[in-house]
Amino acid sequence: MKPAGAVITIIGVFFAILALSMDVSVETSFGSVNNIGLMNDQRNYLFLSGLTILIGVLLIIFGKPIPKMPDQSDIDHSKYDVKEKTPYIIIGVLILAFIVLIKFI
């Protein structure tokens, strides 16, 4: 979770920089005036980016490191038998195809 936290934090910082660089003024015949709607949008973007940064930092602090993959010779391949799960996969695909077909009819 630590690498995911770092990525989320970087994304949050990027969007915070974008939100801070927003132009919240509009041109009128009297000159440039501040637009309350644009300022509200900027505040919302800053709030969401700050929340994203907070979540990323919490994932970095409290997240567990990603465990290393075990050697392939140590894995019991009998529990990954695809033949046992194949009917369930086919039934799931058929149900999804039926649902999509009903939506488009």
N, CA, C and O atoms as a GROMACS GRO file, in nm:
protein
  420
    1MET      N    1   0.081  -0.120   0.000
    1MET     CA    2   0.000   0.000   0.000
    1MET      C    3   0.085   0.126   0.000
    1MET      O    4   0.037   0.234  -0.034
    2LYS      N    5   0.211   0.112   0.038
    2LYS     CA    6   0.296   0.231   0.042
    2LYS      C    7   0.320   0.290  -0.097
    2LYS      O    8   0.313   0.412  -0.112
    3PRO      N    9   0.347   0.208  -0.200
    3PRO     CA   10   0.362   0.269  -0.334
    3PRO      C   11   0.233   0.332  -0.384
    3PRO      O   12   0.237   0.436  -0.451
    4ALA      N   13   0.120   0.271  -0.354
    4ALA     CA   14  -0.008   0.330  -0.394
    4ALA      C   15  -0.031   0.462  -0.322
    4ALA      O   16  -0.083   0.557  -0.382
    5GLY      N   17   0.008   0.470  -0.196
    5GLY     CA   18  -0.002   0.595  -0.122
    5GLY      C   19   0.084   0.705  -0.181
    5GLY      O   20   0.044   0.821  -0.186
    6ALA      N   21   0.204   0.667  -0.226
    6ALA     CA   22   0.292   0.766  -0.288
    6ALA      C   23   0.232   0.818  -0.419
    6ALA      O   24   0.239   0.937  -0.448
    7VAL      N   25   0.176   0.727  -0.498
    7VAL     CA   26   0.114   0.768  -0.625
    7VAL      C   27  -0.005   0.858  -0.599
    7VAL      O   28  -0.022   0.960  -0.667
    8ILE      N   29  -0.089   0.823  -0.502
    8ILE     CA   30  -0.208   0.903  -0.470
    8ILE      C   31  -0.166   1.041  -0.418
    8ILE      O   32  -0.228   1.141  -0.452
    9THR      N   33  -0.061   1.046  -0.338
    9THR     CA   34  -0.011   1.174  -0.288
    9THR      C   35   0.040   1.262  -0.401
    9THR      O   36   0.012   1.382  -0.404
   10ILE      N   37   0.114   1.204  -0.494
   10ILE     CA   38   0.165   1.280  -0.608
   10ILE      C   39   0.050   1.333  -0.694
   10ILE      O   40   0.055   1.447  -0.740
   11ILE      N   41  -0.052   1.251  -0.716
   11ILE     CA   42  -0.169   1.295  -0.793
   11ILE      C   43  -0.239   1.411  -0.721
   11ILE      O   44  -0.280   1.508  -0.784
   12GLY      N   45  -0.252   1.400  -0.588
   12GLY     CA   46  -0.315   1.507  -0.511
   12GLY      C   47  -0.236   1.637  -0.518
   12GLY      O   48  -0.295   1.745  -0.529
   13VAL      N   49  -0.104   1.629  -0.511
   13VAL     CA   50  -0.020   1.750  -0.520
   13VAL      C   51  -0.034   1.811  -0.659
   13VAL      O   52  -0.042   1.933  -0.673
   14PHE      N   53  -0.036   1.727  -0.762
   14PHE     CA   54  -0.052   1.777  -0.899
   14PHE      C   55  -0.183   1.853  -0.915
   14PHE      O   56  -0.186   1.962  -0.972
   15PHE      N   57  -0.293   1.795  -0.864
   15PHE     CA   58  -0.422   1.862  -0.876
   15PHE      C   59  -0.431   1.986  -0.788
   15PHE      O   60  -0.503   2.081  -0.822
   16ALA      N   61  -0.361   1.988  -0.676
   16ALA     CA   62  -0.358   2.109  -0.592
   16ALA      C   63  -0.287   2.222  -0.666
   16ALA      O   64  -0.330   2.337  -0.660
   17ILE      N   65  -0.179   2.190  -0.735
   17ILE     CA   66  -0.108   2.292  -0.813
   17ILE      C   67  -0.197   2.343  -0.926
   17ILE      O   68  -0.201   2.463  -0.953
   18LEU      N   69  -0.269   2.252  -0.991
   18LEU     CA   70  -0.362   2.295  -1.096
   18LEU      C   71  -0.472   2.384  -1.040
   18LEU      O   72  -0.510   2.483  -1.103
   19ALA      N   73  -0.525   2.348  -0.923
   19ALA     CA   74  -0.632   2.428  -0.864
   19ALA      C   75  -0.582   2.567  -0.823
   19ALA      O   76  -0.653   2.666  -0.839
   20LEU      N   77  -0.461   2.573  -0.771
   20LEU     CA   78  -0.406   2.703  -0.731
   20LEU      C   79  -0.374   2.791  -0.851
   20LEU      O   80  -0.370   2.914  -0.839
   21SER      N   81  -0.350   2.730  -0.966
   21SER     CA   82  -0.317   2.810  -1.084
   21SER      C   83  -0.441   2.848  -1.166
   21SER      O   84  -0.428   2.907  -1.273
   22MET      N   85  -0.560   2.812  -1.117
   22MET     CA   86  -0.682   2.850  -1.189
   22MET      C   87  -0.701   3.001  -1.189
   22MET      O   88  -0.670   3.069  -1.092
   23ASP      N   89  -0.753   3.051  -1.299
   23ASP     CA   90  -0.787   3.194  -1.307
   23ASP      C   91  -0.933   3.208  -1.264
   23ASP      O   92  -1.022   3.153  -1.328
   24VAL      N   93  -0.956   3.282  -1.157
   24VAL     CA   94  -1.092   3.297  -1.104
   24VAL      C   95  -1.154   3.431  -1.140
   24VAL      O   96  -1.255   3.470  -1.082
   25SER      N   97  -1.093   3.501  -1.233
   25SER     CA   98  -1.147   3.630  -1.273
   25SER      C   99  -1.201   3.622  -1.415
   25SER      O  100  -1.158   3.539  -1.495
   26VAL      N  101  -1.295   3.710  -1.444
   26VAL     CA  102  -1.353   3.720  -1.578
   26VAL      C  103  -1.340   3.865  -1.624
   26VAL      O  104  -1.340   3.958  -1.544
   27GLU      N  105  -1.330   3.880  -1.754
   27GLU     CA  106  -1.319   4.014  -1.812
   27GLU      C  107  -1.459   4.072  -1.838
   27GLU      O  108  -1.545   4.004  -1.894
   28THR      N  109  -1.479   4.194  -1.797
   28THR     CA  110  -1.603   4.267  -1.825
   28THR      C  111  -1.566   4.399  -1.892
   28THR      O  112  -1.449   4.428  -1.915
   29SER      N  113  -1.667   4.475  -1.923
   29SER     CA  114  -1.640   4.606  -1.984
   29SER      C  115  -1.574   4.702  -1.885
   29SER      O  116  -1.515   4.802  -1.924
   30PHE      N  117  -1.586   4.671  -1.754
   30PHE     CA  118  -1.526   4.755  -1.651
   30PHE      C  119  -1.388   4.706  -1.609
   30PHE      O  120  -1.322   4.769  -1.526
   31GLY      N  121  -1.344   4.594  -1.665
   31GLY     CA  122  -1.215   4.538  -1.628
   31GLY      C  123  -1.231   4.396  -1.577
   31GLY      O  124  -1.334   4.331  -1.601
   32SER      N  125  -1.132   4.349  -1.509
   32SER     CA  126  -1.132   4.213  -1.457
   32SER      C  127  -1.199   4.209  -1.319
   32SER      O  128  -1.165   4.288  -1.231
   33VAL      N  129  -1.293   4.117  -1.301
   33VAL     CA  130  -1.362   4.101  -1.172
   33VAL      C  131  -1.354   3.954  -1.132
   33VAL      O  132  -1.344   3.866  -1.216
   34ASN      N  133  -1.360   3.930  -1.002
   34ASN     CA  134  -1.358   3.794  -0.951
   34ASN      C  135  -1.495   3.730  -0.968
   34ASN      O  136  -1.598   3.792  -0.943
   35ASN      N  137  -1.494   3.603  -1.012
   35ASN     CA  138  -1.616   3.528  -1.033
   35ASN      C  139  -1.636   3.433  -0.914
   35ASN      O  140  -1.551   3.349  -0.887
   36ILE      N  141  -1.748   3.448  -0.845
   36ILE     CA  142  -1.773   3.367  -0.725
   36ILE      C  143  -1.786   3.219  -0.762
   36ILE      O  144  -1.741   3.133  -0.686
   37GLY      N  145  -1.845   3.189  -0.877
   37GLY     CA  146  -1.858   3.050  -0.919
   37GLY      C  147  -1.724   2.984  -0.944
   37GLY      O  148  -1.701   2.869  -0.906
   38LEU      N  149  -1.633   3.058  -1.008
   38LEU     CA  150  -1.499   3.005  -1.032
   38LEU      C  151  -1.420   2.990  -0.902
   38LEU      O  152  -1.343   2.896  -0.886
   39MET      N  153  -1.440   3.084  -0.809
   39MET     CA  154  -1.373   3.072  -0.680
   39MET      C  155  -1.425   2.951  -0.603
   39MET      O  156  -1.349   2.883  -0.534
   40ASN      N  157  -1.556   2.923  -0.616
   40ASN     CA  158  -1.614   2.806  -0.552
   40ASN      C  159  -1.558   2.678  -0.613
   40ASN      O  160  -1.528   2.582  -0.542
   41ASP      N  161  -1.544   2.675  -0.746
   41ASP     CA  162  -1.484   2.559  -0.811
   41ASP      C  163  -1.340   2.538  -0.764
   41ASP      O  164  -1.299   2.425  -0.738
   42GLN      N  165  -1.265   2.647  -0.753
   42GLN     CA  166  -1.127   2.637  -0.707
   42GLN      C  167  -1.122   2.581  -0.565
   42GLN      O  168  -1.038   2.497  -0.534
   43ARG      N  169  -1.212   2.628  -0.479
   43ARG     CA  170  -1.216   2.578  -0.341
   43ARG      C  171  -1.248   2.429  -0.338
   43ARG      O  172  -1.189   2.354  -0.261
   44ASN      N  173  -1.344   2.387  -0.422
   44ASN     CA  174  -1.380   2.245  -0.426
   44ASN      C  175  -1.262   2.160  -0.474
   44ASN      O  176  -1.237   2.054  -0.418
   45TYR      N  177  -1.191   2.206  -0.577
   45TYR     CA  178  -1.076   2.132  -0.628
   45TYR      C  179  -0.965   2.125  -0.524
   45TYR      O  180  -0.900   2.022  -0.509
   46LEU      N  181  -0.944   2.235  -0.451
   46LEU     CA  182  -0.843   2.234  -0.345
   46LEU      C  183  -0.882   2.139  -0.233
   46LEU      O  184  -0.797   2.069  -0.178
   47PHE      N  185  -1.010   2.137  -0.198
   47PHE     CA  186  -1.056   2.047  -0.093
   47PHE      C  187  -1.036   1.902  -0.134
   47PHE      O  188  -0.986   1.822  -0.055
   48LEU      N  189  -1.074   1.867  -0.256
   48LEU     CA  190  -1.058   1.728  -0.302
   48LEU      C  191  -0.912   1.689  -0.317
   48LEU      O  192  -0.875   1.576  -0.285
   49SER      N  193  -0.829   1.780  -0.364
   49SER     CA  194  -0.687   1.747  -0.375
   49SER      C  195  -0.623   1.735  -0.237
   49SER      O  196  -0.536   1.650  -0.217
   50GLY      N  197  -0.664   1.818  -0.143
   50GLY     CA  198  -0.614   1.805  -0.006
   50GLY      C  199  -0.656   1.674   0.057
   50GLY      O  200  -0.578   1.611   0.129
   51LEU      N  201  -0.780   1.632   0.031
   51LEU     CA  202  -0.827   1.504   0.081
   51LEU      C  203  -0.750   1.389   0.017
   51LEU      O  204  -0.718   1.290   0.084
   52THR      N  205  -0.719   1.402  -0.111
   52THR     CA  206  -0.641   1.300  -0.180
   52THR      C  207  -0.499   1.293  -0.122
   52THR      O  208  -0.445   1.184  -0.103
   53ILE      N  209  -0.440   1.407  -0.094
   53ILE     CA  210  -0.307   1.409  -0.033
   53ILE      C  211  -0.311   1.345   0.105
   53ILE      O  212  -0.222   1.268   0.140
   54LEU      N  213  -0.414   1.376   0.182
   54LEU     CA  214  -0.426   1.319   0.317
   54LEU      C  215  -0.439   1.167   0.311
   54LEU      O  216  -0.375   1.096   0.388
   55ILE      N  217  -0.522   1.117   0.221
   55ILE     CA  218  -0.538   0.972   0.208
   55ILE      C  219  -0.407   0.908   0.165
   55ILE      O  220  -0.370   0.803   0.217
   56GLY      N  221  -0.336   0.971   0.072
   56GLY     CA  222  -0.208   0.916   0.028
   56GLY      C  223  -0.105   0.912   0.140
   56GLY      O  224  -0.033   0.814   0.155
   57VAL      N  225  -0.099   1.018   0.218
   57VAL     CA  226  -0.003   1.022   0.330
   57VAL      C  227  -0.040   0.917   0.434
   57VAL      O  228   0.048   0.852   0.490
   58LEU      N  229  -0.169   0.901   0.462
   58LEU     CA  230  -0.210   0.798   0.558
   58LEU      C  231  -0.177   0.658   0.508
   58LEU      O  232  -0.139   0.572   0.586
   59LEU      N  233  -0.191   0.636   0.377
   59LEU     CA  234  -0.153   0.507   0.322
   59LEU      C  235  -0.003   0.485   0.332
   59LEU      O  236   0.042   0.372   0.356
   60ILE      N  237   0.074   0.591   0.315
   60ILE     CA  238   0.220   0.577   0.328
   60ILE      C  239   0.257   0.546   0.473
   60ILE      O  240   0.343   0.462   0.498
   61ILE      N  241   0.193   0.614   0.567
   61ILE     CA  242   0.229   0.595   0.708
   61ILE      C  243   0.181   0.461   0.762
   61ILE      O  244   0.259   0.388   0.824
   62PHE      N  245   0.054   0.428   0.738
   62PHE     CA  246  -0.004   0.310   0.800
   62PHE      C  247  -0.014   0.188   0.707
   62PHE      O  248  -0.054   0.080   0.751
   63GLY      N  249   0.021   0.205   0.581
   63GLY     CA  250   0.010   0.094   0.487
   63GLY      C  251   0.120  -0.008   0.507
   63GLY      O  252   0.230   0.024   0.550
   64LYS      N  253   0.086  -0.131   0.476
   64LYS     CA  254   0.184  -0.238   0.484
   64LYS      C  255   0.264  -0.243   0.354
   64LYS      O  256   0.210  -0.217   0.246
   65PRO      N  257   0.392  -0.275   0.364
   65PRO     CA  258   0.469  -0.287   0.240
   65PRO      C  259   0.420  -0.406   0.159
   65PRO      O  260   0.366  -0.502   0.215
   66ILE      N  261   0.439  -0.401   0.030
   66ILE     CA  262   0.397  -0.509  -0.057
   66ILE      C  263   0.488  -0.630  -0.033
   66ILE      O  264   0.610  -0.617  -0.041
   67PRO      N  265   0.429  -0.747  -0.003
   67PRO     CA  266   0.514  -0.864   0.022
   67PRO      C  267   0.579  -0.912  -0.107
   67PRO      O  268   0.525  -0.895  -0.216
   68LYS      N  269   0.695  -0.972  -0.092
   68LYS     CA  270   0.764  -1.025  -0.208
   68LYS      C  271   0.695  -1.152  -0.254
   68LYS      O  272   0.641  -1.228  -0.174
   69MET      N  273   0.698  -1.174  -0.383
   69MET     CA  274   0.636  -1.293  -0.440
   69MET      C  275   0.716  -1.416  -0.402
   69MET      O  276   0.839  -1.414  -0.406
   70PRO      N  277   0.646  -1.524  -0.364
   70PRO     CA  278   0.719  -1.646  -0.330
   70PRO      C  279   0.777  -1.711  -0.455
   70PRO      O  280   0.735  -1.683  -0.567
   71ASP      N  281   0.874  -1.796  -0.434
   71ASP     CA  282   0.933  -1.870  -0.545
   71ASP      C  283   0.827  -1.961  -0.607
   71ASP      O  284   0.746  -2.018  -0.535
   72GLN      N  285   0.826  -1.973  -0.737
   72GLN     CA  286   0.722  -2.049  -0.807
   72GLN      C  287   0.724  -2.196  -0.768
   72GLN      O  288   0.620  -2.263  -0.780
   73SER      N  289   0.837  -2.249  -0.723
   73SER     CA  290   0.842  -2.390  -0.685
   73SER      C  291   0.772  -2.414  -0.552
   73SER      O  292   0.736  -2.528  -0.522
   74ASP      N  293   0.750  -2.310  -0.470
   74ASP     CA  294   0.687  -2.325  -0.340
   74ASP      C  295   0.534  -2.319  -0.347
   74ASP      O  296   0.467  -2.348  -0.248
   75ILE      N  297   0.478  -2.282  -0.462
   75ILE     CA  298   0.334  -2.264  -0.473
   75ILE      C  299   0.266  -2.397  -0.503
   75ILE      O  300   0.312  -2.473  -0.588
   76ASP      N  301   0.157  -2.423  -0.432
   76ASP     CA  302   0.077  -2.542  -0.457
   76ASP      C  303  -0.020  -2.510  -0.571
   76ASP      O  304  -0.119  -2.440  -0.551
   77HIS      N  305   0.008  -2.563  -0.689
   77HIS     CA  306  -0.071  -2.530  -0.806
   77HIS      C  307  -0.203  -2.606  -0.811
   77HIS      O  308  -0.286  -2.577  -0.897
   78SER      N  309  -0.223  -2.702  -0.723
   78SER     CA  310  -0.347  -2.780  -0.729
   78SER      C  311  -0.468  -2.697  -0.689
   78SER      O  312  -0.579  -2.725  -0.736
   79LYS      N  313  -0.451  -2.596  -0.606
   79LYS     CA  314  -0.566  -2.514  -0.566
   79LYS      C  315  -0.601  -2.409  -0.670
   79LYS      O  316  -0.702  -2.339  -0.655
   80TYR      N  317  -0.520  -2.395  -0.775
   80TYR     CA  318  -0.548  -2.300  -0.882
   80TYR      C  319  -0.598  -2.372  -1.008
   80TYR      O  320  -0.576  -2.326  -1.120
   81ASP      N  321  -0.664  -2.483  -0.989
   81ASP     CA  322  -0.713  -2.561  -1.102
   81ASP      C  323  -0.827  -2.485  -1.170
   81ASP      O  324  -0.930  -2.457  -1.109
   82VAL      N  325  -0.807  -2.454  -1.296
   82VAL     CA  326  -0.905  -2.375  -1.370
   82VAL      C  327  -1.026  -2.459  -1.408
   82VAL      O  328  -1.135  -2.405  -1.425
   83LYS      N  329  -1.009  -2.590  -1.422
   83LYS     CA  330  -1.119  -2.676  -1.466
   83LYS      C  331  -1.236  -2.674  -1.367
   83LYS      O  332  -1.351  -2.687  -1.408
   84GLU      N  333  -1.207  -2.658  -1.240
   84GLU     CA  334  -1.314  -2.654  -1.141
   84GLU      C  335  -1.394  -2.524  -1.149
   84GLU      O  336  -1.514  -2.524  -1.120
   85LYS      N  337  -1.330  -2.415  -1.187
   85LYS     CA  338  -1.395  -2.285  -1.188
   85LYS      C  339  -1.452  -2.248  -1.325
   85LYS      O  340  -1.525  -2.149  -1.337
   86THR      N  341  -1.421  -2.326  -1.427
   86THR     CA  342  -1.464  -2.293  -1.563
   86THR      C  343  -1.615  -2.283  -1.577
   86THR      O  344  -1.662  -2.188  -1.640
   87PRO      N  345  -1.696  -2.375  -1.522
   87PRO     CA  346  -1.842  -2.359  -1.538
   87PRO      C  347  -1.894  -2.230  -1.476
   87PRO      O  348  -1.985  -2.168  -1.530
   88TYR      N  349  -1.838  -2.190  -1.363
   88TYR     CA  350  -1.884  -2.067  -1.299
   88TYR      C  351  -1.846  -1.945  -1.382
   88TYR      O  352  -1.922  -1.848  -1.390
   89ILE      N  353  -1.730  -1.949  -1.444
   89ILE     CA  354  -1.687  -1.838  -1.529
   89ILE      C  355  -1.779  -1.828  -1.650
   89ILE      O  356  -1.820  -1.719  -1.689
   90ILE      N  357  -1.810  -1.943  -1.711
   90ILE     CA  358  -1.896  -1.943  -1.829
   90ILE      C  359  -2.036  -1.894  -1.793
   90ILE      O  360  -2.096  -1.816  -1.868
   91ILE      N  361  -2.089  -1.937  -1.680
   91ILE     CA  362  -2.222  -1.892  -1.637
   91ILE      C  363  -2.221  -1.742  -1.611
   91ILE      O  364  -2.315  -1.673  -1.648
   92GLY      N  365  -2.115  -1.691  -1.548
   92GLY     CA  366  -2.106  -1.547  -1.522
   92GLY      C  367  -2.100  -1.466  -1.650
   92GLY      O  368  -2.165  -1.362  -1.660
   93VAL      N  369  -2.023  -1.512  -1.747
   93VAL     CA  370  -2.013  -1.441  -1.874
   93VAL      C  371  -2.147  -1.444  -1.946
   93VAL      O  372  -2.187  -1.343  -2.005
   94LEU      N  373  -2.218  -1.557  -1.943
   94LEU     CA  374  -2.348  -1.566  -2.007
   94LEU      C  375  -2.450  -1.474  -1.941
   94LEU      O  376  -2.530  -1.411  -2.010
   95ILE      N  377  -2.448  -1.465  -1.808
   95ILE     CA  378  -2.541  -1.376  -1.738
   95ILE      C  379  -2.511  -1.230  -1.773
   95ILE      O  380  -2.603  -1.152  -1.798
   96LEU      N  381  -2.383  -1.194  -1.776
   96LEU     CA  382  -2.348  -1.057  -1.814
   96LEU      C  383  -2.387  -1.026  -1.958
   96LEU      O  384  -2.436  -0.917  -1.987
   97ALA      N  385  -2.367  -1.121  -2.048
   97ALA     CA  386  -2.406  -1.099  -2.187
   97ALA      C  387  -2.557  -1.085  -2.198
   97ALA      O  388  -2.606  -1.004  -2.278
   98PHE      N  389  -2.632  -1.161  -2.121
   98PHE     CA  390  -2.778  -1.152  -2.122
   98PHE      C  391  -2.823  -1.016  -2.071
   98PHE      O  392  -2.914  -0.956  -2.128
   99ILE      N  393  -2.760  -0.967  -1.965
   99ILE     CA  394  -2.796  -0.836  -1.908
   99ILE      C  395  -2.766  -0.726  -2.009
   99ILE      O  396  -2.847  -0.635  -2.026
  100VAL      N  397  -2.651  -0.733  -2.075
  100VAL     CA  398  -2.617  -0.632  -2.175
  100VAL      C  399  -2.713  -0.638  -2.292
  100VAL      O  400  -2.751  -0.534  -2.346
  101LEU      N  401  -2.752  -0.758  -2.332
  101LEU     CA  402  -2.846  -0.773  -2.444
  101LEU      C  403  -2.981  -0.715  -2.409
  101LEU      O  404  -3.045  -0.652  -2.494
  102ILE      N  405  -3.026  -0.735  -2.286
  102ILE     CA  406  -3.156  -0.680  -2.244
  102ILE      C  407  -3.151  -0.527  -2.242
  102ILE      O  408  -3.248  -0.461  -2.279
  103LYS      N  409  -3.038  -0.469  -2.200
  103LYS     CA  410  -3.026  -0.323  -2.194
  103LYS      C  411  -3.036  -0.259  -2.331
  103LYS      O  412  -3.090  -0.149  -2.344
  104PHE      N  413  -2.984  -0.326  -2.434
  104PHE     CA  414  -2.981  -0.266  -2.566
  104PHE      C  415  -3.102  -0.300  -2.651
  104PHE      O  416  -3.113  -0.249  -2.763
  105ILE      N  417  -3.192  -0.383  -2.603
  105ILE     CA  418  -3.312  -0.418  -2.681
  105ILE      C  419  -3.423  -0.319  -2.653
  105ILE      O  420  -3.532  -0.331  -2.709
   0.00000   0.00000   0.00000
